[in-house]
Amino acid sequence: MSSNNPYDAVPEIDFAPESTEQILSDMVDTYEQSIFEQTGRMEKLPVASREKIILNTMAYLISELYQDFGNRAKMNLPKYSAGSFLDVLASFWGLTRRAATPAIGEVEFTLSAVREEDIFIPKGTRISPGDKLFFQTDEDLIIRSPNTSGRVGITCQQAGEVGNGFSEGRINIIVDPVAYVSKVKNIEKTQGGADVEDDLSLRTRIFYAPKGYSVAGPAEAYQFWVREFSQAIEGVGVSTPEPGKVDICLTLQDGEIPEEPYLERLKEFLENKRPLTDDLTLRAPDVVEFDLEITYYINKSDANRELEIKAAVETAVQSYLSWQESTIGRDLNPDKLVALVIAAGAKRLEVTAPQHQVVAADEIFKHRSAKVNYGGLEDD
């Protein structure tokens, strides 16, 4: 089963294992032993004694110091580090937290009629889907006569996820008019925009950074360089179907399937990173569809919470679908679905579909249908 976090396999560590209760117990034992050594009397401190109250206060403060020390010590380890601490750690590998990046796509401009002369559309020409959001062309476009249309890449003028997800034809407003151009539309969904890099993405790049020093083309070196392109990339699968051939498939955040314009830009980025003998193929993962159908029941003792639990179950199913479909190479796991629905308050559930299924490293599951049936109340 695939995980988005490579540190999941790294053991947990705790720099401050002692609890407040253990610290207090040790202090009380030490105090009572000291009294015995000095007076020869073995006394137990009363719960409400002045000394016990003082030791309680000291134990709490010491425990707080232990926890603070433990948390600060963890900030020196990539598995736990966060915020500015993680930024400093990243600098050891020459990495910095990436700023927000804009969404990209491709548009087609269409002329009102055939022209005898070529039509020039300058780089930076703005188009829009509305709502005061603008994209601009990445390079000059010349529509050669007698052609009546031409395509060019576009980039959102506002960085971040705001430019993602505009489906084909949604970007259709010409903000900067060009003579003889009658209409414009995006030909594929816009994608690749990302907000400021989060801690998980930066930790992942730190994990793969040492592999990036190699020029021999190992899989983890490609993992590193593909992720260097954008924090919008979430899942990466690398394989070698035959000598000299390297197959790279990837998904974007939340398991989004990358479109061809995005893959082309990534391939250009990798051109001066790959070994000269490697022939790269970049592609979206193969989608394996599945159906989801469950019937769940609620305890009669929870009848007063029936509506609340039903809503929670629906949310749990959506959470399962988001988790299952978020990355490549993740096996189809109905046990995760059962755990989430039971945690939502259901007594039990019958899973008609899906059944457990192993997926290849270059495949991703996407649901075809999702049917959630309520079976009613049952005796506890």
VENTA-V495792 format. One record per residue. N is the residue number from 1. RES is the residue in one letter. OMEGA is omega in radians with two decimals (* if undefined). Layout:
[[N	RES	OMEGA] [N	RES	OMEGA]]
This chain:
[[1	M	-3.08] [2	S	3.09] [3	S	3.09] [4	N	-3.06] [5	N	-3.10] [6	P	3.14] [7	Y	3.11] [8	D	-3.13] [9	A	3.13] [10	V	-3.09] [11	P	3.04] [12	E	3.11] [13	I	-3.11] [14	D	-3.13] [15	F	-3.11] [16	A	-3.03] [17	P	-3.04] [18	E	3.12] [19	S	3.09] [20	T	-3.13] [21	E	3.13] [22	Q	3.11] [23	I	3.13] [24	L	3.13] [25	S	3.14] [26	D	-3.12] [27	M	3.13] [28	V	3.11] [29	D	-3.14] [30	T	-3.13] [31	Y	-3.12] [32	E	3.10] [33	Q	3.12] [34	S	3.10] [35	I	3.14] [36	F	-3.12] [37	E	-3.08] [38	Q	-3.06] [39	T	-3.10] [40	G	-3.14] [41	R	3.08] [42	M	-3.08] [43	E	3.03] [44	K	-3.12] [45	L	3.05] [46	P	-3.09] [47	V	-3.06] [48	A	-3.13] [49	S	-3.14] [50	R	-3.12] [51	E	-3.13] [52	K	3.11] [53	I	3.11] [54	I	-3.14] [55	L	3.07] [56	N	-3.14] [57	T	-3.14] [58	M	-3.14] [59	A	3.12] [60	Y	-3.12] [61	L	3.12] [62	I	3.12] [63	S	3.10] [64	E	3.11] [65	L	3.09] [66	Y	-3.11] [67	Q	3.12] [68	D	3.08] [69	F	-3.13] [70	G	3.14] [71	N	3.14] [72	R	3.10] [73	A	3.13] [74	K	3.13] [75	M	3.09] [76	N	-3.10] [77	L	-3.10] [78	P	-3.11] [79	K	-3.05] [80	Y	-2.99] [81	S	-3.10] [82	A	3.04] [83	G	-3.09] [84	S	3.08] [85	F	3.14] [86	L	3.09] [87	D	3.13] [88	V	3.10] [89	L	-3.12] [90	A	-3.11] [91	S	3.09] [92	F	3.14] [93	W	-3.12] [94	G	-3.12] [95	L	3.02] [96	T	3.10] [97	R	-3.05] [98	R	3.10] [99	A	3.10] [100	A	3.14] [101	T	-3.09] [102	P	3.05] [103	A	3.13] [104	I	3.11] [105	G	3.13] [106	E	-3.12] [107	V	3.08] [108	E	3.05] [109	F	-3.12] [110	T	3.12] [111	L	3.14] [112	S	3.13] [113	A	3.08] [114	V	3.13] [115	R	3.08] [116	E	-3.12] [117	E	3.04] [118	D	3.11] [119	I	-3.09] [120	F	3.08] [121	I	-2.99] [122	P	3.01] [123	K	3.13] [124	G	3.07] [125	T	-3.04] [126	R	2.99] [127	I	-3.01] [128	S	2.98] [129	P	-3.05] [130	G	3.10] [131	D	3.04] [132	K	3.06] [133	L	-3.02] [134	F	2.97] [135	F	3.07] [136	Q	-3.11] [137	T	-3.05] [138	D	-3.11] [139	E	3.10] [140	D	3.08] [141	L	3.07] [142	I	3.07] [143	I	-3.06] [144	R	3.07] [145	S	0.20] [146	P	3.11] [147	N	3.14] [148	T	3.13] [149	S	3.10] [150	G	-3.07] [151	R	-3.13] [152	V	3.10] [153	G	3.11] [154	I	3.10] [155	T	3.13] [156	C	3.14] [157	Q	3.11] [158	Q	-3.12] [159	A	3.09] [160	G	-3.08] [161	E	-3.07] [162	V	-3.11] [163	G	-3.10] [164	N	2.88] [165	G	3.08] [166	F	-3.05] [167	S	-3.07] [168	E	3.09] [169	G	-3.10] [170	R	3.14] [171	I	-2.95] [172	N	-3.14] [173	I	3.08] [174	I	-3.11] [175	V	3.11] [176	D	-3.05] [177	P	3.07] [178	V	-3.09] [179	A	3.08] [180	Y	3.06] [181	V	-3.04] [182	S	-3.11] [183	K	3.13] [184	V	3.04] [185	K	3.02] [186	N	-3.03] [187	I	3.07] [188	E	-3.14] [189	K	3.07] [190	T	-3.10] [191	Q	3.08] [192	G	3.09] [193	G	-3.12] [194	A	3.05] [195	D	3.12] [196	V	-3.04] [197	E	3.13] [198	D	-3.05] [199	D	-3.11] [200	L	3.13] [201	S	-3.13] [202	L	3.07] [203	R	-3.12] [204	T	3.12] [205	R	3.08] [206	I	-3.12] [207	F	-3.08] [208	Y	-3.05] [209	A	-3.13] [210	P	3.14] [211	K	-3.11] [212	G	3.14] [213	Y	-3.08] [214	S	3.03] [215	V	-3.09] [216	A	3.07] [217	G	3.07] [218	P	-3.07] [219	A	-3.07] [220	E	3.02] [221	A	3.08] [222	Y	3.05] [223	Q	-3.11] [224	F	-3.03] [225	W	3.08] [226	V	3.13] [227	R	3.09] [228	E	-3.11] [229	F	-3.10] [230	S	3.05] [231	Q	3.08] [232	A	-3.14] [233	I	-3.07] [234	E	-3.13] [235	G	3.14] [236	V	3.05] [237	G	-3.10] [238	V	3.10] [239	S	3.12] [240	T	-3.11] [241	P	3.08] [242	E	-3.10] [243	P	3.12] [244	G	3.13] [245	K	3.11] [246	V	-3.13] [247	D	-3.14] [248	I	3.03] [249	C	-3.04] [250	L	2.99] [251	T	3.08] [252	L	-3.09] [253	Q	3.13] [254	D	3.07] [255	G	3.13] [256	E	-3.13] [257	I	-3.12] [258	P	3.09] [259	E	-3.06] [260	E	3.11] [261	P	3.13] [262	Y	-3.14] [263	L	3.12] [264	E	3.13] [265	R	3.10] [266	L	3.14] [267	K	3.08] [268	E	3.13] [269	F	-3.07] [270	L	-3.04] [271	E	-3.13] [272	N	3.07] [273	K	-3.04] [274	R	2.94] [275	P	-3.07] [276	L	-3.07] [277	T	-3.12] [278	D	3.04] [279	D	-3.02] [280	L	2.94] [281	T	3.10] [282	L	-3.08] [283	R	3.00] [284	A	3.11] [285	P	3.04] [286	D	-3.12] [287	V	3.06] [288	V	-3.07] [289	E	3.06] [290	F	3.07] [291	D	3.08] [292	L	3.05] [293	E	3.12] [294	I	2.97] [295	T	-3.09] [296	Y	-3.11] [297	Y	-3.13] [298	I	3.08] [299	N	3.08] [300	K	3.13] [301	S	3.11] [302	D	-3.08] [303	A	3.14] [304	N	3.13] [305	R	-3.01] [306	E	-3.12] [307	L	3.13] [308	E	-3.11] [309	I	3.13] [310	K	3.10] [311	A	-3.14] [312	A	3.12] [313	V	3.11] [314	E	3.11] [315	T	3.14] [316	A	3.12] [317	V	3.10] [318	Q	3.09] [319	S	3.10] [320	Y	-3.13] [321	L	3.12] [322	S	3.14] [323	W	-3.06] [324	Q	-3.01] [325	E	-2.99] [326	S	-3.07] [327	T	3.14] [328	I	3.05] [329	G	-3.13] [330	R	-3.13] [331	D	3.08] [332	L	-2.95] [333	N	3.13] [334	P	3.11] [335	D	3.09] [336	K	3.10] [337	L	3.13] [338	V	-3.11] [339	A	-3.11] [340	L	-3.11] [341	V	3.09] [342	I	3.11] [343	A	3.13] [344	A	3.07] [345	G	3.12] [346	A	3.08] [347	K	3.14] [348	R	3.06] [349	L	3.06] [350	E	-3.10] [351	V	3.04] [352	T	3.09] [353	A	0.15] [354	P	2.97] [355	Q	-3.12] [356	H	-3.13] [357	Q	3.11] [358	V	-3.13] [359	V	3.11] [360	A	-3.08] [361	A	-3.13] [362	D	3.13] [363	E	3.11] [364	I	3.12] [365	F	3.01] [366	K	-3.06] [367	H	3.10] [368	R	3.14] [369	S	3.10] [370	A	-3.09] [371	K	-3.11] [372	V	-3.11] [373	N	3.06] [374	Y	-3.07] [375	G	3.13] [376	G	-3.11] [377	L	3.10] [378	E	3.04] [379	D	3.13] [380	D	*]]
